[in-house]
Amino acid sequence: MNLRNITVVYRKELRDSLRDRRTVVSMIVVPIFLMPVLTIIVGVVSARLIGRAMLETPSVMIIGAENSPQIVAALRDLPDIKIVPAAGDYAQQIVDKKIRAAVELPSDFDAIISRGGTASVRIDMYEGEISSGFGVDKLQKFFRDFRDHTVRERLEARRLPPTLSDPIHVEEKNVAPPEKVSGVVLGGLVPYFVIILSLTGTMYPAMDLTVGEKERGTIETILCSPISRTSLVLGKFLMVLTASLATAALAIASMGLTFAIGSRMVGGMRAVSGMGLEFNVSPRAVFWVFVMIVPLAVLFSAALLAISLFAKSFKEAQSYLSPLTIVVIAPAIVSILPGVELNTGLSFVPILSTSLVSKEIVSGTFHWYYVALIFGSSCVYAAAALWMAVRLFQREDVLFRI
Amino acid sequence: MIVAESLGKEFRNKKRGAVRAVDGLCFSCDPGQVYGLLGANGAGKTTALRMLATILAPTSGTARVAGFDIRKQPERARGSLGFLSTATALYGRLTALEMVEYFGSLYGLDAASVRKRTLALFERLQISAFGDRRCEDLSTGMKQRVSIARTLVHDPPVMIFDEPTSGLDVISARTIVEFIRECRKNGKTVVFSTHVMSEAEKLCDRIGIIHNGKLLAEGSLKELRGRYGHDDLEEIFIRVVGG
């Protein structure tokens, strides 16, 4: 092993790779633009859909209430609901999205309320359909107000205080810091994207630097130079690692910027509508997520280098590496699932452990015991993968597939 | 110089079992000499030369290249030779200058020496006009000249050529043949493999005929003609390999 030769190979591979469009796309373009583009597309599409649904005046059918003109009139007076004539196939019309909801009332609804009884109201809806949901929200608000008004009237008639029906008042207040609130939502998302991108950023350079050399016939050229195979593989490995870390760093930077801009937009939205979510991830958390990604990037770089070297052709390498994406995505997805919590056992599961600890870090929780354990175990896996890659580069049957 | 001592290579093949590609190869080549390994496709020429270039490790025997044992000092042996074959391609995304300088650096030359030597070689091989162009944009002939510059950048005492003219047009092949002659003139030890009889006749001081991994006959062209009673090398070759 010769440090000078490793540097010479690394610099050459870096220059060579930066001139390759496919490497530049996977290493620079994708991590920079993927997150903002996804956010913009999802944001624009959902804003349009929600906006359209909010602006729409939902058509609602009243079923029953034949002898209850007062409730029917009150419903008809609602400004943001359109009452359409009743029909027997109202359920089908909801499914066909011709109307958004139907209110089923007893025919003597007015009489039941007048004599102080309890009337049943059923709202038929299309669950999960956003316009139907908005229609139902409006109907529920109407009936809530109607109920409160009726209760107040009944209490007044009996000369009882209005607090009789309201003995306790429940209030919810968030006491968790904003980054923890956003961490619950974003915590799983950030490492998920960063881990996937640090893998995809490694794929093309790993293939190009190994099986690519076989296909182009440059492997024999470099092997007849006096550089040792260990120095050669380490120079190549450093280049692949650079690609992986650059992809991860750019992905983190791009996500940070996207969330910062998103946070401002959401802040504005909250001021108007009272809705919203705080996007707050500290620079310290970003730094530690990156630190946790480093051994994983080493693992990916060494493993992909070894697997690609084993292949005879680019096509064969792709067929080996494509299933690997699923192997990496699966634990990353598991970490997003609610209820999956970090423990000592899971700290030894590569990828999943990094994903889980990053999720905690993003939400502002630093379990140093797990951070050290996961960093250490990931380093061991990374070293094993690198050792395997170095060993494979010594094997003639792999280099030449004799 | 090069001395091969019972050099052998056995491959393990799942279908064919143990395959002996080179079997007890012995020959030597002195400085200022061209030694030609003559053989049909699959005779073991490429494997033999790859072992001399330390790209493959021998399974039996050994060889000395410029005084270095290929088993014990493979990196020193590689540092003393230039290896050229049609399989030794160039890095397409590097310019001709970057390509040659990259190899100069790997041979341990400092930046100033690499630049000086590369520019001198470019002048001599008429590469200067396209030295800043990427190798992927060069014609076959231009690529051959850059490959030659790559093998010479560290001024090695030993040159190994594995079927260097295979697949080349007449003009490109002629450049290679002239280059081999120049190497001999400059006192380098040259070993090259071919299955083109006319090339061997033109260039070689000594010829070894290899078949099924074994060296069946060896000598100067004159000695081989006397031994087999034929002037035509092709006839001699056929008689030796028993075709």
Interface residues (C-beta under 8 A of the other chain):
Chain A: N5 V8 V9 K12 R15 D16 R19 D20 R216 G217 T218 E220 T221 L223 C224 S225 P226 I227 S228 E396 D397 F400 I402
Chain B: F11 R12 N13 R50 A53 T54 I55 L56 A57 E75 R76 R78 G79 L81 F83 S85 A87 T88 A89 L90 Y91 G92 R93 L94 E98 Y102 F103 S105 L106 Y107 G108 R150
